[in-house]
Amino acid sequence: MVLTGDMQASLKEQAFDLRSYLAERRAKVEAALDHSLPVAYPERIYEAMRYSLMAGGKRLRPILCLATCELVGGSIEMAIPTACALEMIHTMSLIHDDLPAMDNDDYRRGKLTNHKVFGEDVAILAGDGLLAYAFEYIATQTKGVDPVNLLRVVACVGRAVGAEGLVGGQVVDLESEGKSDVTLETLNFIHNHKTAALLEASVISGAILAGASDEQVSCLSRYAQNIGLAFQIVDDVLDITSTPEELGKSVGKDVQAKKATYPSFWGIEQSKEQARRLVHQAQAELADFGEAAIPLIAIADFITSRTH
């Protein structure tokens, strides 16, 4: 780890239990998500939205939002609406990404994809509904936050999901599919936007809600960019090395679609090393936060050690 000796010693001394931390935060997020979206008329669209929103998963984005809010002195209560909204947006991206017009996947998180259960038309609308509701939920449910900071969060999340973020990355990804001349620079652009942008928004939105300084936001932004790219590199490796049962979704589709991936540039072992290097760089950005950053340090390590 690229950490100070004091931080390394503290992490070891406290024997931080990441598994318990993630389980406890995940339970809070699951309960809040369940409460956030009751079924109403027309039932079919709400059922479709809930089908994917409540399908499980790591809940990494909302957990990061809660962690950074606490890191700079805020509370879980002030961040939970934004945390839920981030998971709604992430779920929307998965529903749309699985559609036949995109990646055409049949399984997600071990279950049939949304369009396989509800049809393509309702799946598109379920994604649209989640995206719109996410911003409504931030605006109406956030309590105890400076209105200026709340507006900054709405703008931050909007930028992350639009053409400057997730949508832009997805477009370049689709345009690059099947091409043999995709450069590493283009691949980095795709994943800095398609994957890392929403992770970055998750990290810095929690900090902004709690009134973080510009310097703190900058450090956390660099942390998030590094873990976001590391997350994608690990995803690319797992698509080659894992089974459908381990991942809960189809594997090997990147190779079949002739997509450029990090292993296609570097091979599996060097890709793993690059991911570890990015995680070390991310952790180094947290040095000034001291022991309060231990959860974020451990989450960064989790990204490269995960198997699904």
Secondary structure, DSSP 8 states (H G I E B T S, - for coil): ----HHHHHHHHHHT--HHHHHHHHHHHHHHHHHHH----SSHHHHHHHHHHHTS----HHHHHHHHHHHHTT--HHHHHHHHHHHHHHHHHHHHHHTSTTTT--SEETTEE-HHHHH-HHHHHHHHHHHHHHHHHHHHHH--SS-HHHHHHHHHHHHHHHSTTTHHHHHHHHHHHTT-S---HHHHHHHHHHHTHHHHHHHHHHHHHHTT--HHHHHHHHHHHHHHHHHHHHHHHHHHHHS-HHHHTS--SHHHHTT---HHHHH-HHHHHHHHHHHHHHHHHTTGGGGGGGHHHHHHHHHHHH---
